[in-house]
């Protein structure tokens, strides 16, 4: 996507997954869709105050990961220009993300409670 748009790519990974990031990393904790604590890391040198960031993710179940990502980037002074995802749960906390950010998704669904993630959404 970055290549097609002729824009830079900033990799953000779960803590401990980025190579050579021991001294120049920024970290943000979050609770994932399972309710467990996790953290994201980014190389601080790649984010400058005023940068406009398009976040791209695959699936938003509870919104915890996106809240962690936006907090990490905004603490570094970046602006979230938009969020693009494949699947998006419109129920509960994730639904609030669309009120704060420009968020586009290919597939929306509503799952208010915890769901069995081993089951397909179209076979409920």
DAVENJO-V190258 format. One record per residue. N is the residue number from 1. RES is the residue in one small letter. SS is DSSP state (h for helix, s for strand, l for the rest). OMEGA is omega in whole degrees, -180 to 180 (none if undefined). D_CENTER is the distance of its C-alpha to the mean C-alpha in Angstrom with 2 decimals. Layout:
BEGIN
n,res,ss,omega,d_center
N,RES,SS,OMEGA,D_CENTER
N,RES,SS,OMEGA,D_CENTER
END
This chain:
BEGIN
n,res,ss,omega,d_center
1,x,l,180,15.65
2,x,h,180,16.06
3,x,h,180,19.64
4,x,h,179,20.44
5,x,h,-177,19.36
6,x,l,179,21.11
7,x,l,178,18.35
8,x,l,178,17.09
9,x,l,178,14.35
10,x,l,179,12.59
11,x,l,174,11.54
12,x,l,-175,9.11
13,x,s,172,10.11
14,x,s,-176,10.91
15,x,l,177,13.89
16,x,l,-176,17.04
17,x,l,179,15.88
18,x,l,178,16.21
19,x,l,173,19.91
20,x,l,-177,22.08
21,x,l,-173,19.76
22,x,l,-174,22.15
23,x,l,-174,23.24
24,x,l,-177,20.74
25,x,s,171,17.41
26,x,s,-174,15.27
27,x,s,176,13.65
28,x,s,178,11.62
29,x,s,176,12.19
30,x,s,173,10.45
31,x,s,-178,11.85
32,x,l,-176,10.52
33,x,l,177,11.97
34,x,l,-178,15.25
35,x,l,-180,15.60
36,x,l,177,15.81
37,x,s,179,14.75
38,x,s,179,12.68
39,x,s,172,11.44
40,x,s,175,9.48
41,x,s,175,11.91
42,x,s,175,12.49
43,x,s,-176,16.00
44,x,h,-178,17.11
45,x,h,-177,19.47
46,x,h,-179,16.91
47,x,l,178,15.58
48,x,l,175,18.38
49,x,l,180,18.93
50,x,l,177,18.85
51,x,l,175,16.53
52,x,s,-172,14.81
53,x,s,168,11.34
54,x,s,178,10.03
55,x,s,178,6.35
56,x,s,-179,6.97
57,x,s,-178,5.78
58,x,s,-169,8.69
59,x,s,176,8.84
60,x,s,-180,7.99
61,x,l,-179,10.90
62,x,l,-179,10.90
63,x,l,-177,7.82
64,x,h,180,8.04
65,x,h,180,4.97
66,x,h,177,3.24
67,x,h,176,6.70
68,x,h,179,6.84
69,x,h,-178,4.77
70,x,h,179,6.85
71,x,h,179,9.70
72,x,h,-177,9.89
73,x,h,-180,10.20
74,x,h,175,12.41
75,x,h,179,14.54
76,x,l,178,15.30
77,x,l,180,16.53
78,x,l,175,14.14
79,x,s,177,13.73
80,x,s,-179,10.78
81,x,s,180,12.92
82,x,s,178,10.83
83,x,s,179,7.95
84,x,s,-179,9.22
85,x,s,175,8.83
86,x,s,-178,11.83
87,x,s,-175,12.21
88,x,s,176,11.53
89,x,s,-177,13.43
90,x,l,-177,15.22
91,x,l,172,16.98
92,x,l,-175,16.66
93,x,h,180,13.84
94,x,h,-180,11.20
95,x,h,-179,13.97
96,x,h,-179,13.91
97,x,h,179,10.67
98,x,h,179,12.91
99,x,h,-177,15.53
100,x,h,-174,13.79
101,x,l,171,11.85
102,x,l,-173,13.05
103,x,s,178,11.05
104,x,s,178,12.69
105,x,s,177,12.80
106,x,s,-174,15.57
107,x,s,175,16.20
108,x,s,174,16.16
109,x,s,180,17.73
110,x,l,178,18.70
111,x,l,-173,18.81
112,x,l,-178,19.79
113,x,l,175,20.58
114,x,l,179,19.47
115,x,l,178,20.09
116,x,l,-175,21.41
117,x,l,175,18.64
118,x,l,-179,21.53
119,x,l,178,22.84
120,x,l,179,22.06
121,x,h,-177,21.18
122,x,h,179,24.11
123,x,h,178,26.57
124,x,l,none,26.44
END
